[in-house]
C-alpha cells in the first residue's frame, strides 16, 4: 500500500486554531501595554511625584493579562492532552512575547 500526498500529514505545524491564538495574544499584548502605559512614570517627574499609577495597572491591565493567561493555559493543556509537541513551540513563543511585554511594563514603573 502506498502513501499518497493526501494521506501524509502536512509538514506545517501552524494550524488555524494556533493562528487564532497567536493573533489574539498579539492583540492582547498590545491592549495590555496600552492600558498599562497609563500608569507608567514620566521620566521628567522622577522624584517629584512619589506614587506611580500602579492602581490603574491593577484595575485595567491586570484583568487583560489574567484572561489571556487563562486562555493560554487552556491552549497549553490541549496541546499536552493531544501530544502535539511541534505545535507547542508556538505556545512557547507566545509565552515569551508575554514575558517581554511584562518586562517592558515593569521597566517603566
C-alpha angles and dihedrals in degrees: 000000000000127000113233125202089260092058096047119091113246119253092227109104094187108093125188089253090056092046091055091051092047094050094043090050090051089053089045092052091051091047092048092051092046092052094040092050089069088072098045118120117248107235093223091058095052107138095006095080112037097195125065125198101274093135089061090051092050093047101040114019102034095066089055090051091047094050093050092044089055092047091049092050089053090047091050091047091053091050090051093045094053092038099234106153096169091060089048088072090070089051091053092048089052090050090051091052090052090051090052090050091051090048091052090049095049091045089063098051 
